[in-house]
């Protein structure tokens, strides 16, 4: 865990921590989802920040052509690893103190949304698929349906593949008006500004720009983090959030 890469935009009773390579991978797709050694890495990372792994909800991301990539699950103590091994969802939300949310990620944007007015927190996986599915916009709408005012929300986007690095060979949204200004066609490919696009989507729902904080860590160029796009297709860092 690198201290300088941790967010400082949340109040003291909200803990948000991001692991790094030195903490070991919290997911290894070649070893199985809940391999003993990998789970131990999760346990030890949680322990370092004074959280029990039994008190966290492990978020599992599934890639499948039949999925919508915008599934949001409301979770509580019954969803924690003390009772169930995982919750399959693209976003997790809880209003319970002491219930942590835990997401393995590499290159995609782990995004925390917190409402200080009603003390509710969410953790969202904004990868390419879920970004195309407008999960960021739907997350804000979900908070609003639960009683939040978008202007109260505080957002943090974690380390991810930044716009100068995230290159696609093809991009089928070039004619989509909402993507104008968030991609660049150069060097025979398309470079996406995922954070910029998702920021705009949340702002369109009333989230203040000043309340959206984006990590400047580029996982594709920082040796402290795993990068799927740079060839490490099995390893993941972990994002942990909890209200105390």
Secondary structure, DSSP 8 states (H G I E B T S, - for coil): --GGGS---S-TTEEEEE--GGG--S-BTTT-TT-HHHHHHHHHHHHHTT--GGGEEEEE----TT--S--EEE--GGGSTTT-S-EE-SEEEE--TT-EEEEEESSSEEEEEEETTTTEEEEEEE-HHHHHTTHHHHHHHHHHHTT--GGGEEEEE-SB--TTT-EES--TTTT-GGGTTSEEEETTEEEE-HHHHHHHHHHHTT--GGGEEE---BTTT-TTS--TTTT--SB-EEEEEEE-
